Amino acid sequence: MPVRRITKHGEKVLKTPCPPLDYEAFKPELPALLKDMWATMAAARGVGLAAPQIGLSLRVAVIDVRPEGKSQQLVLINPEIVSIEGELHDEEGCLSLPGVYAKLQRRARARVRALDENGEPWELTGTGLLARAFPHEIDHLDGKLYVDRLPFEERLKVLDLIKNAKPNWD
């Protein structure tokens, strides 16, 4: 279960929407991919990781926000947001933008529907950090980064931070 290289801002795969994943066709490769994704996310100390962040245009993401300090590993295959409500304005970061953070408006509650690692459908409502992680990872699968959701002037400031941070990225 190797730790994979995390793609960084500016790489084409991060801006390319992922097509729906054919679970049955990809099923034999899925366990190895998920092990690599969990290992990569843990090594980077993240709470979520989408396949494009390791260079793969696959509609797969993993999340573990560790509610109450306990692991709750969620596999999201072909996820979709079912409902969102409330408002939450908080700082957000991304493993593909190391060291760059910005305050972003998200929803306080988000309900998501997806397939798990066994191809079984599930739905879950997240609040707090999980409500932020759901759309953040789905944005990756849609070819978007959190900075794309910032107001124009704030995005310009963050793009300047990215320009200065890039030389320090591996």
The 8 nearest C-alpha neighbors of each residue, nearest first, counted from 0:
[[1, 35, 34, 2, 38, 31, 32, 36],
 [0, 2, 35, 3, 38, 39, 34, 36],
 [1, 3, 39, 38, 35, 0, 4, 42],
 [4, 2, 39, 1, 53, 5, 35, 36],
 [3, 5, 53, 6, 2, 39, 54, 52],
 [6, 4, 53, 52, 3, 7, 95, 94],
 [7, 5, 52, 53, 95, 54, 4, 10],
 [6, 8, 95, 10, 96, 9, 5, 52],
 [7, 9, 10, 95, 96, 6, 13, 161],
 [8, 10, 7, 11, 13, 14, 6, 12],
 [11, 9, 12, 8, 13, 7, 6, 14],
 [10, 12, 13, 14, 9, 15, 8, 142],
 [13, 11, 15, 14, 10, 51, 54, 56],
 [14, 12, 11, 142, 15, 51, 10, 139],
 [15, 13, 142, 11, 12, 143, 16, 10],
 [14, 16, 142, 12, 13, 17, 11, 141],
 [15, 17, 141, 142, 140, 18, 14, 56],
 [18, 16, 56, 140, 58, 57, 141, 15],
 [17, 19, 20, 58, 16, 57, 56, 140],
 [20, 18, 58, 77, 21, 17, 57, 76],
 [21, 19, 58, 22, 18, 77, 57, 76],
 [20, 22, 24, 23, 25, 19, 26, 77],
 [23, 21, 25, 24, 26, 20, 118, 76],
 [24, 22, 26, 25, 21, 118, 27, 20],
 [23, 25, 21, 22, 26, 27, 20, 28],
 [26, 24, 22, 23, 28, 27, 29, 21],
 [25, 27, 23, 29, 28, 22, 24, 30],
 [28, 26, 29, 25, 30, 24, 23, 31],
 [29, 27, 26, 25, 30, 31, 32, 24],
 [28, 30, 32, 26, 31, 27, 33, 25],
 [31, 29, 33, 32, 28, 34, 27, 116],
 [32, 30, 34, 33, 29, 28, 35, 0],
 [31, 33, 29, 35, 30, 34, 36, 28],
 [32, 34, 36, 30, 35, 31, 29, 37],
 [35, 33, 31, 37, 36, 32, 0, 38],
 [34, 36, 0, 38, 32, 33, 37, 1],
 [35, 37, 33, 39, 38, 34, 40, 32],
 [38, 36, 40, 34, 39, 35, 33, 41],
 [39, 37, 35, 41, 36, 40, 2, 42],
 [40, 38, 2, 36, 42, 41, 37, 3],
 [39, 41, 45, 43, 37, 42, 38, 36],
 [42, 40, 44, 38, 43, 39, 37, 45],
 [43, 41, 39, 44, 40, 38, 2, 45],
 [42, 44, 40, 41, 45, 39, 94, 38],
 [45, 43, 41, 42, 40, 46, 39, 94],
 [46, 44, 40, 43, 47, 41, 94, 48],
 [45, 47, 64, 63, 62, 44, 40, 48],
 [48, 46, 62, 61, 45, 63, 132, 40],
 [47, 49, 61, 60, 40, 62, 52, 136],
 [48, 50, 60, 52, 51, 136, 59, 139],
 [49, 51, 55, 52, 53, 59, 57, 60],
 [52, 50, 55, 54, 56, 53, 49, 13],
 [51, 53, 6, 50, 5, 49, 54, 95],
 [54, 52, 5, 51, 50, 6, 55, 4],
 [53, 55, 51, 52, 6, 12, 50, 56],
 [56, 54, 51, 50, 57, 53, 12, 52],
 [55, 57, 17, 51, 50, 12, 54, 58],
 [58, 56, 17, 55, 59, 50, 20, 51],
 [57, 59, 77, 17, 20, 140, 19, 76],
 [60, 58, 76, 57, 50, 75, 49, 77],
 [61, 59, 49, 75, 48, 50, 74, 136],
 [60, 62, 74, 48, 47, 73, 75, 49],
 [63, 61, 47, 73, 46, 72, 64, 48],
 [62, 64, 72, 46, 65, 71, 73, 47],
 [63, 65, 46, 66, 129, 62, 128, 71],
 [66, 64, 70, 69, 68, 63, 71, 67],
 [65, 67, 68, 69, 64, 70, 71, 63],
 [66, 68, 69, 65, 70, 64, 71, 63],
 [69, 67, 65, 66, 70, 64, 71, 63],
 [70, 68, 65, 67, 66, 71, 64, 63],
 [69, 71, 65, 72, 63, 68, 66, 64],
 [72, 70, 63, 65, 73, 69, 64, 66],
 [73, 71, 63, 62, 70, 74, 61, 64],
 [72, 74, 62, 61, 63, 71, 75, 115],
 [75, 73, 61, 115, 116, 60, 76, 72],
 [76, 74, 60, 113, 78, 59, 115, 114],
 [75, 77, 59, 114, 78, 113, 58, 115],
 [76, 78, 58, 113, 19, 20, 75, 59],
 [79, 77, 113, 76, 75, 112, 111, 137],
 [80, 78, 112, 111, 81, 113, 77, 137],
 [79, 81, 111, 82, 110, 112, 78, 109],
 [82, 80, 110, 111, 79, 112, 83, 109],
 [83, 81, 110, 80, 109, 84, 111, 108],
 [84, 82, 109, 108, 106, 110, 85, 81],
 [85, 83, 108, 106, 107, 109, 86, 82],
 [84, 86, 107, 106, 108, 87, 83, 105],
 [87, 85, 106, 107, 105, 88, 84, 104],
 [86, 88, 107, 105, 106, 104, 89, 85],
 [89, 87, 104, 103, 105, 102, 86, 90],
 [90, 88, 102, 103, 87, 91, 104, 105],
 [91, 89, 102, 101, 103, 100, 92, 88],
 [92, 90, 100, 101, 102, 103, 89, 93],
 [91, 93, 100, 99, 101, 90, 96, 94],
 [92, 94, 96, 95, 97, 91, 99, 145],
 [93, 95, 96, 97, 45, 92, 5, 43],
 [94, 96, 7, 93, 6, 8, 97, 5],
 [97, 95, 93, 94, 99, 8, 7, 98],
 [98, 96, 94, 99, 95, 93, 168, 92],
 [97, 99, 96, 100, 164, 92, 93, 94],
 [100, 98, 97, 96, 92, 161, 160, 101],
 [101, 99, 92, 91, 90, 98, 102, 93],
 [102, 100, 90, 91, 103, 92, 99, 157],
 [101, 103, 90, 89, 91, 88, 104, 100],
 [104, 102, 88, 89, 90, 101, 105, 91],
 [103, 105, 88, 87, 89, 86, 106, 102],
 [106, 104, 87, 86, 88, 131, 103, 107],
 [105, 107, 86, 85, 87, 108, 84, 83],
 [106, 108, 85, 86, 87, 126, 127, 130],
 [109, 107, 126, 130, 84, 106, 83, 125],
 [108, 110, 83, 130, 125, 124, 82, 111],
 [109, 111, 124, 82, 81, 123, 80, 125],
 [112, 110, 80, 81, 122, 123, 79, 124],
 [111, 113, 122, 79, 78, 121, 80, 81],
 [114, 112, 78, 75, 76, 120, 77, 121],
 [113, 115, 120, 76, 119, 118, 75, 121],
 [116, 114, 74, 118, 119, 117, 75, 76],
 [115, 117, 118, 74, 114, 119, 29, 76],
 [118, 116, 115, 119, 114, 26, 120, 22],
 [117, 119, 114, 115, 116, 120, 22, 23],
 [118, 120, 114, 115, 117, 121, 116, 113],
 [121, 119, 114, 113, 115, 118, 112, 122],
 [120, 122, 113, 112, 114, 119, 123, 115],
 [123, 121, 112, 111, 113, 110, 124, 120],
 [122, 124, 110, 111, 125, 121, 112, 109],
 [125, 123, 110, 109, 111, 108, 126, 122],
 [124, 126, 130, 129, 109, 108, 110, 123],
 [127, 125, 130, 108, 129, 107, 128, 109],
 [126, 128, 130, 129, 107, 131, 125, 108],
 [129, 127, 131, 130, 132, 126, 64, 125],
 [128, 130, 132, 125, 131, 126, 127, 133],
 [131, 129, 126, 125, 109, 108, 127, 128],
 [132, 130, 128, 129, 133, 134, 135, 105],
 [133, 131, 129, 135, 130, 134, 136, 128],
 [132, 134, 135, 136, 131, 130, 129, 137],
 [135, 133, 137, 136, 132, 138, 131, 130],
 [136, 134, 132, 138, 133, 137, 131, 139],
 [137, 135, 139, 138, 134, 133, 49, 132],
 [136, 138, 134, 140, 139, 135, 133, 141],
 [137, 139, 141, 143, 135, 136, 140, 134],
 [140, 138, 136, 142, 143, 137, 141, 144],
 [139, 141, 137, 138, 17, 142, 58, 16],
 [142, 140, 16, 138, 139, 143, 17, 137],
 [143, 141, 14, 16, 15, 139, 13, 140],
 [144, 142, 138, 139, 141, 14, 147, 145],
 [145, 143, 146, 147, 139, 138, 142, 13],
 [144, 146, 147, 148, 135, 143, 149, 138],
 [145, 147, 148, 149, 144, 154, 157, 101],
 [146, 148, 145, 144, 149, 143, 154, 150],
 [149, 147, 146, 145, 150, 144, 103, 154],
 [150, 148, 146, 154, 147, 153, 151, 103],
 [149, 151, 153, 152, 154, 148, 147, 146],
 [150, 152, 154, 153, 149, 155, 148, 147],
 [153, 151, 155, 154, 150, 156, 149, 157],
 [152, 154, 156, 150, 155, 151, 149, 157],
 [153, 155, 157, 151, 149, 152, 156, 158],
 [156, 154, 158, 152, 153, 157, 151, 159],
 [155, 157, 153, 159, 154, 158, 160, 152],
 [156, 158, 160, 154, 159, 155, 161, 153],
 [159, 157, 161, 155, 160, 156, 154, 162],
 [158, 160, 162, 156, 157, 161, 155, 163],
 [161, 159, 157, 163, 158, 162, 164, 156],
 [162, 160, 158, 164, 159, 163, 165, 157],
 [161, 163, 159, 160, 165, 164, 158, 166],
 [162, 164, 160, 161, 165, 159, 166, 167],
 [163, 165, 161, 162, 167, 166, 160, 168],
 [166, 164, 168, 167, 162, 163, 161, 169],
 [167, 165, 168, 164, 163, 162, 169, 161],
 [168, 166, 165, 164, 169, 163, 97, 98],
 [169, 167, 165, 166, 164, 97, 7, 96],
 [168, 167, 166, 165, 4, 7, 5, 97]]
